[in-house]
Amino acid sequence: MDCGTNSIRLLVADVNPATGELLELDRRMTIVRLGQDVDRTGRLAPEALERTFAACREYADVIRGLGAATVRFVATSAFRDASNRDEFVRGVVGILGVEPEVISGEREAEFSFTGATKELTGHDGFAEPYLVVDIGGGSTEFVVGDDRVRAARSVDIGCVRMTERHLVQDGVVTDPPSKAQIAAMRADIEAALDLAEESVPLREARTLVGLAGSVTTVSAIAQELPAYDSVRIHHSRVSRERVREIAEWLLRSTHAERAAVPSMHPGRVDVIAAGALVLLSIMERTGAEEVVVSEHDILDGIAWSIRSPLLSRQNNV
């Protein structure tokens, strides 16, 4: 499980002892907005905790039903920032019987890189080195590598954080935002990219790989899908100019217009414009002409991280 600022997600997979491949049994996502107001208050809100615990109870039923032998729960950006994290830990342990692992932004980036690139290595059309960008709710992870991670950095420019910091007035998301709000958000994003570039050579990559809901939703919009379709989104390619068109439309659209997009998850309606602007800013900074969109991400990286011990155990039976 991966519990982030905007969503909590579950992957249940079998390990094939013969090939070492992960065989997906169940993959699901729930928008819980755990990071609601964390940037402002430094605390996890009671209603956000309850939404997250409700999803955990649902996932516990799935895990038991499929007979998972090993459970790993990773918590990322919002949890790292919260002063009342102990309350979250107690709730998760009570429901799932495992304690959340708080990972650093750099470790999060490594998991994302592994999950996103395992299928790409050695395939034509995906030149190394890769730049993997995971645009989450609270932070964005940048990782450059080829067969392994060369450099990684996490910066606080997630879609929820940017929305709450720049697009909310009097507790309500501005609909649509003003030019001044967009300019302030853009300046914040550019400053964070400066930080990322201090340790990650963003411009050296030959393939840009984008992960998480903001990126996959942009791909769905670009393809004008009648509904969200993971198969068509996975490894799709979206040009920088198309990303620019979509980001500009999202930033001038109303809530009703965004909600009417058939591939739009209701939980992303208010934060997708910020996420799309983060993606566009990254593409402009790096000079990437297109982004390769991956549905395989940190969840797959987490699963790969526990694959070897499972294989060793099976091989010893």
C-alpha positions in Angstrom: 0.0 0.0 0.0 1.1 3.5 -0.8 -0.6 6.3 1.3 0.1 9.7 -0.2 -1.3 13.2 0.2 -4.2 12.8 -2.1 -4.8 9.1 -2.5 -4.2 5.7 -0.9 -3.6 2.8 -3.3 -3.3 -1.0 -3.1 -1.5 -3.5 -5.2 -1.8 -7.3 -4.4 0.5 -9.4 -6.6 1.8 -12.9 -6.8 5.5 -13.7 -7.4 6.1 -16.2 -10.2 9.0 -18.4 -8.8 10.0 -19.4 -12.3 10.4 -15.9 -13.8 10.5 -13.6 -10.8 7.7 -11.5 -12.3 5.0 -9.8 -10.4 1.5 -11.1 -11.4 -1.1 -8.5 -10.5 -4.1 -9.8 -8.7 -5.7 -6.5 -7.6 -4.9 -2.8 -8.0 -7.1 0.0 -6.7 -7.0 3.6 -5.7 -9.1 5.7 -3.3 -9.0 9.5 -3.1 -8.9 10.3 0.6 -7.1 13.7 0.7 -5.1 12.7 3.8 -3.0 15.9 3.3 -6.0 18.2 3.6 -4.7 21.5 5.1 -1.5 19.8 6.3 0.6 22.5 4.5 -1.2 25.2 6.6 -1.9 23.4 9.9 0.9 20.8 10.1 -1.7 18.3 11.3 -3.8 15.5 9.8 -7.4 16.6 9.9 -9.9 14.3 11.8 -12.1 13.9 8.7 -9.1 13.1 6.5 -8.0 10.4 9.0 -11.4 8.9 9.0 -11.6 8.8 5.1 -8.2 7.1 5.1 -9.2 4.5 7.8 -12.3 3.7 5.8 -10.2 2.9 2.8 -7.8 0.8 4.9 -10.8 -1.2 6.2 -11.8 -1.9 2.6 -8.3 -2.8 1.6 -8.0 -5.2 4.6 -10.9 -7.2 3.3 -9.3 -7.5 -0.1 -5.9 -8.5 1.4 -7.6 -11.2 3.6 -9.7 -12.4 0.7 -6.7 -12.9 -1.6 -4.6 -14.4 1.2 -1.6 -12.1 1.0 1.4 -13.5 2.9 3.3 -10.2 3.2 1.9 -6.7 3.7 3.9 -3.5 3.4 2.4 -0.1 4.0 4.4 3.0 2.9 3.4 6.5 3.9 4.8 9.5 2.1 4.6 13.3 1.9 1.6 14.3 4.0 2.5 11.9 6.8 6.1 13.2 6.9 4.8 16.7 7.5 2.1 15.9 10.2 2.7 16.5 13.9 -0.1 14.1 14.9 1.3 11.1 12.9 1.0 8.8 16.0 -2.8 8.9 15.7 -2.5 7.8 12.1 -0.1 5.0 13.0 -2.4 3.6 15.7 -5.3 3.6 13.3 -3.5 1.7 10.6 -2.0 -0.8 13.0 -5.5 -1.5 14.4 -7.0 -2.1 11.0 -4.2 -3.8 9.1 -1.9 -5.1 11.8 1.2 -3.5 10.2 2.9 -0.2 11.1 3.2 2.4 8.3 6.8 2.9 7.1 7.6 6.6 6.7 10.0 6.8 3.8 12.1 9.8 2.7 11.4 11.6 -0.5 14.5 10.1 -2.0 13.4 6.5 -1.1 10.0 7.3 -2.5 11.7 8.4 -5.7 13.7 5.1 -5.9 10.6 3.0 -5.5 8.8 5.1 -8.2 11.8 4.7 -10.6 12.0 1.0 -10.2 8.2 0.5 -10.7 8.2 2.8 -13.8 11.3 1.6 -15.7 11.5 -2.1 -15.3 9.3 -2.6 -18.4 11.2 0.1 -20.4 14.8 -1.1 -20.1 16.0 -2.7 -23.3 12.9 -1.8 -25.4 13.2 0.3 -28.5 11.8 3.8 -28.3 12.7 4.3 -24.6 16.3 5.7 -24.6 18.3 5.9 -21.5 18.9 7.7 -19.2 15.4 8.1 -17.9 14.0 11.0 -15.9 11.1 9.7 -13.8 8.8 12.3 -12.3 6.1 11.3 -9.8 3.7 14.2 -9.3 1.9 13.4 -6.1 -0.4 15.4 -3.9 2.2 16.9 -1.5 5.5 16.5 -3.4 7.1 15.6 -6.7 9.9 13.2 -7.0 12.6 13.4 -9.6 14.9 10.5 -10.4 17.5 10.1 -13.2 18.9 6.7 -14.0 19.3 3.9 -16.4 19.6 0.4 -15.0 19.8 2.0 -11.6 19.1 5.3 -9.9 21.8 7.9 -10.5 20.3 10.9 -8.7 17.1 11.6 -6.9 15.4 14.6 -5.2 11.9 15.2 -3.7 10.5 18.8 -3.6 7.2 20.1 -2.2 5.2 20.9 -5.4 2.4 18.3 -5.3 -1.0 19.1 -6.9 -2.8 19.4 -3.5 -0.1 21.5 -1.9 0.0 23.9 -4.9 -3.8 24.1 -5.0 -4.1 24.8 -1.3 -1.2 27.2 -1.2 -2.1 29.3 -4.3 -5.6 28.6 -5.6 -7.7 28.7 -2.4 -9.4 31.8 -1.1 -11.6 31.9 2.0 -11.5 28.1 2.1 -12.7 27.6 -1.5 -10.8 26.8 -4.7 -10.9 29.9 -7.0 -13.0 29.0 -10.0 -11.1 29.8 -12.3 -7.9 31.2 -10.7 -6.7 34.7 -11.4 -3.6 35.5 -13.5 -1.8 36.6 -10.3 -2.6 33.3 -8.6 -1.3 31.3 -11.5 1.8 33.5 -11.7 2.5 32.9 -8.0 2.0 29.1 -8.4 4.3 29.1 -11.4 7.0 31.0 -9.5 6.7 28.5 -6.6 7.1 25.6 -9.1 10.1 27.1 -10.8 11.8 27.7 -7.4 11.3 24.0 -6.6 12.7 23.0 -9.9 15.8 25.0 -9.2 16.2 23.0 -5.9 15.7 19.7 -7.8 18.2 20.7 -10.4 20.9 21.3 -7.7 21.2 17.5 -7.2 19.4 15.9 -10.2 20.6 16.5 -13.8 17.1 17.1 -15.2 18.3 18.0 -18.7 20.5 15.0 -19.3 17.6 12.5 -19.6 16.6 11.2 -23.0 13.2 9.8 -22.0 10.8 11.6 -19.6 8.5 9.2 -17.7 5.5 10.7 -15.9 3.7 8.9 -13.0 0.6 9.4 -10.8 -2.9 10.7 -11.2 -2.1 14.2 -12.6 -0.1 12.8 -15.4 -2.4 9.9 -16.2 -5.4 12.2 -16.2 -3.7 14.6 -18.6 -3.1 11.6 -20.9 -6.7 10.6 -20.7 -7.8 14.1 -21.6 -5.3 14.2 -24.4 -6.7 11.0 -25.9 -10.3 12.2 -25.3 -11.1 8.9 -23.7 -14.8 8.3 -22.9 -13.8 6.8 -19.5 -10.5 6.3 -17.7 -8.8 3.4 -19.4 -5.5 2.2 -17.8 -4.6 0.0 -20.8 -4.8 2.9 -23.2 -3.0 5.3 -20.8 -0.1 3.0 -19.9 2.9 3.9 -22.1 0.9 6.5 -24.0 2.9 9.6 -25.1 1.8 13.2 -24.8 3.6 16.0 -26.5 4.7 19.1 -24.7 2.4 21.3 -26.8 -0.6 19.1 -26.0 0.2 19.2 -22.3 0.4 23.0 -22.6 -3.0 23.2 -24.3 -4.6 21.0 -21.6 -2.9 22.9 -18.7 -4.1 26.2 -20.1 -7.6 24.9 -20.5 -7.7 23.5 -17.0 -6.5 26.7 -15.5 -9.2 28.8 -17.2 -12.0 26.2 -16.7 -14.7 26.1 -14.1 -15.3 23.2 -11.6 -18.3 22.2 -13.6 -16.3 22.0 -16.9 -13.6 19.9 -15.3 -16.1 17.6 -13.6 -17.7 17.0 -17.0 -14.6 15.4 -18.4 -15.6 11.7 -18.6 -12.1 10.4 -17.6 -11.8 12.8 -14.6 -11.9 11.2 -11.1 -14.1 13.4 -8.9 -11.4 13.7 -6.3 -9.0 15.3 -8.9 -11.4 18.0 -10.2 -10.1 20.7 -7.9 -6.4 19.8 -8.0 -5.8 18.7 -11.6 -5.0 22.2 -12.9 -2.1 22.5 -10.5 -0.8 19.0 -11.3 -0.9 19.8 -15.1 1.0 23.0 -14.6 3.7 21.1 -12.6 4.0 18.7 -15.5 4.2 21.5 -18.1 6.8 23.3 -16.1 8.9 20.2 -15.9 8.7 19.6 -19.6 9.7 23.2 -20.3 12.6 23.1 -17.9 14.0 19.8 -19.3 13.2 20.5 -23.0 11.3 17.2 -23.2 9.2 17.1 -26.4 6.9 14.4 -24.9 6.2 12.5 -21.7 5.8 8.7 -21.6 3.0 8.0 -19.2 3.2 5.0 -16.9 0.6 3.3 -14.8 3.3 1.4 -13.0 4.8 3.4 -10.3 5.7 3.4 -6.6 3.3 0.5 -5.8 5.2 -1.7 -8.3 8.5 -0.5 -6.8 7.3 -1.4 -3.3 6.2 -4.8 -4.5 9.6 -5.4 -6.2 11.3 -4.4 -2.9 9.8 -7.4 -1.2 10.0 -9.8 -4.1 13.5 -11.2 -3.4 12.8 -12.3 0.2 9.6 -14.0 -1.0 11.4 -15.8 -3.8 14.1 -17.0 -1.4 11.5 -18.3 1.0 9.7 -20.2 -1.9 12.9 -21.6 -3.2 13.7 -23.0 0.2 10.4 -24.9 0.6 
